Amino acid sequence: MPRPMTRANIAELYRRFHEAMPEPETELNYSSPFTLLVAVALSAQATDVSVNKATGPLFAVANTPAQFVALGEAGVADYIRTIGLWRNKAKNVVALSQKLIDDFGGEVPADRDALQTLPGVGRKTADVVCNVAFGQCTIAVDTHIFRVSNRTGLAIGKTPEAVSDRLAKVTPPEYLRDAHHWLILHGRYVCKARKPECWRCEVSDLCGFKDKTLSPA
């Protein structure tokens, strides 16, 4: 386990991320808070690429809670069979659509706790929606962010919730809005699970990971 990163190094890490990508964005395709919510719910244990391939045709025929309820589980399932856990996900997105209609006037609430009352919506999904759709300074911790945070010493924790809470404390305020995006993209494309590409990492000198890969070979 690496030593916790110093405050100075954390600030420098985010400064470099910001310099390289001033306006990071989610790679999920969406057109409204509702379609974002659905896309994030579908993305669990699936790639953004696979979700986008499925939601393109799906959102063309249904992009509101009422339309999802009308389409029904079987109808939604027809569009998302290429995504892992598609049966349960179809059930959840139709159920959350109905709950949005029943309890929230068909609108996606801009509140983490309220979002977590929806079927299939946990803290990570709620944090993504709050951040991306409503501009809140939440940090949703997925497998990529959990790995990067622990491997580098940025925010060490045994659970995603612990890492999220730690990131919220150590991330400089000016970087909180975009921290989620920088970290997930860094984990997805550079600080990979099996073999981190340290030789091309822009923050490798700040990182506490001991077994750095120094070349592609």
C-alpha positions, -999 to 999 in steps of 0.1 A, spaced: 0 0 0 15 34 -10 19 62 15 -9 88 13 -1 115 -12 8 149 2 -15 179 -1 10 196 -24 12 166 -47 -26 162 -48 -29 199 -58 -3 194 -85 -19 162 -98 -52 180 -103 -35 210 -118 -19 188 -145 -52 170 -151 -69 204 -156 -41 216 -178 -44 186 -201 -82 185 -201 -99 217 -189 -134 206 -196 -137 168 -191 -171 151 -199 -187 118 -194 -184 94 -223 -220 82 -219 -244 97 -245 -274 114 -230 -298 143 -238 -315 150 -204 -311 141 -167 -335 112 -173 -315 97 -202 -283 102 -182 -299 84 -152 -309 55 -175 -275 53 -192 -256 53 -159 -279 26 -145 -272 5 -175 -234 11 -173 -229 -11 -142 -205 -39 -151 -205 -27 -188 -185 -4 -209 -197 31 -219 -192 20 -255 -215 -9 -252 -241 12 -234 -240 39 -260 -245 13 -288 -276 1 -270 -291 34 -259 -288 51 -293 -317 31 -307 -334 29 -273 -335 66 -267 -348 72 -303 -380 55 -293 -382 63 -256 -365 91 -237 -390 100 -209 -402 81 -179 -437 77 -194 -423 63 -226 -402 38 -207 -432 27 -187 -452 23 -220 -424 3 -236 -423 -20 -206 -396 -45 -194 -398 -67 -225 -396 -37 -248 -366 -22 -230 -349 -56 -229 -351 -59 -267 -327 -29 -269 -302 -38 -242 -296 -75 -246 -260 -68 -255 -254 -53 -221 -245 -74 -191 -273 -81 -166 -298 -68 -191 -329 -86 -176 -324 -70 -142 -315 -36 -157 -346 -36 -179 -367 -43 -148 -350 -15 -128 -351 13 -155 -389 7 -160 -395 6 -123 -375 38 -116 -394 54 -145 -427 46 -128 -414 58 -94 -403 91 -110 -438 96 -123 -455 86 -90 -432 104 -66 -413 131 -84 -437 144 -111 -418 127 -138 -386 147 -131 -352 134 -120 -345 148 -85 -313 168 -80 -307 151 -46 -285 121 -38 -308 107 -11 -339 110 -33 -321 94 -62 -311 64 -41 -348 57 -34 -352 47 -71 -349 10 -80 -314 0 -90 -299 34 -81 -270 33 -56 -246 59 -44 -223 58 -74 -252 63 -99 -267 90 -78 -233 108 -75 -228 107 -113 -262 121 -120 -258 149 -94 -224 158 -108 -231 155 -146 -267 166 -148 -268 191 -120 -233 204 -116 -228 193 -80 -194 186 -66 -199 148 -60 -172 122 -68 -187 89 -79 -163 60 -72 -163 32 -97 -137 4 -101 -114 28 -120 -114 56 -95 -112 31 -66 -81 16 -82 -64 49 -91 -71 64 -57 -57 35 -37 -28 27 -61 -15 63 -62 -21 71 -26 -45 99 -35 -73 86 -14 -68 53 4 -99 34 15 -113 -2 18 -147 7 2 -159 29 -26 -178 50 0 -146 55 21 -126 65 -10 -154 89 -21 -155 105 13 -117 108 14 -116 123 -21 -141 149 -11 -118 159 18 -85 160 -1 -95 174 -35 -90 212 -37 -124 229 -40 -117 243 -74 -112 208 -88 -141 190 -71 -166 195 -100 -144 177 -125 -124 153 -103 -146 124 -111 -141 127 -148 -103 131 -147 -99 101 -124 -122 78 -143 -106 86 -176 -71 83 -161 -80 48 -148 -97 38 -180 -69 48 -204 -36 51 -184 -37 37 -149 -51 4 -161 -59 -26 -139 -35 -52 -152 -7 -31 -164 -6 7 -157 11 26 -184 33 46 -161 58 54 -189 33 78 -204 15 90 -172 15 127 -167 15 123 -129 38 93 -124 63 114 -104 36 123 -79 23 87 -75 32 64 -46 28 32 -67 60 12 -61 59 -12 -91 58 14 -119 61 1 -155 89 21 -171 83 10 -207 57 -6 -229 76 -38 -232 
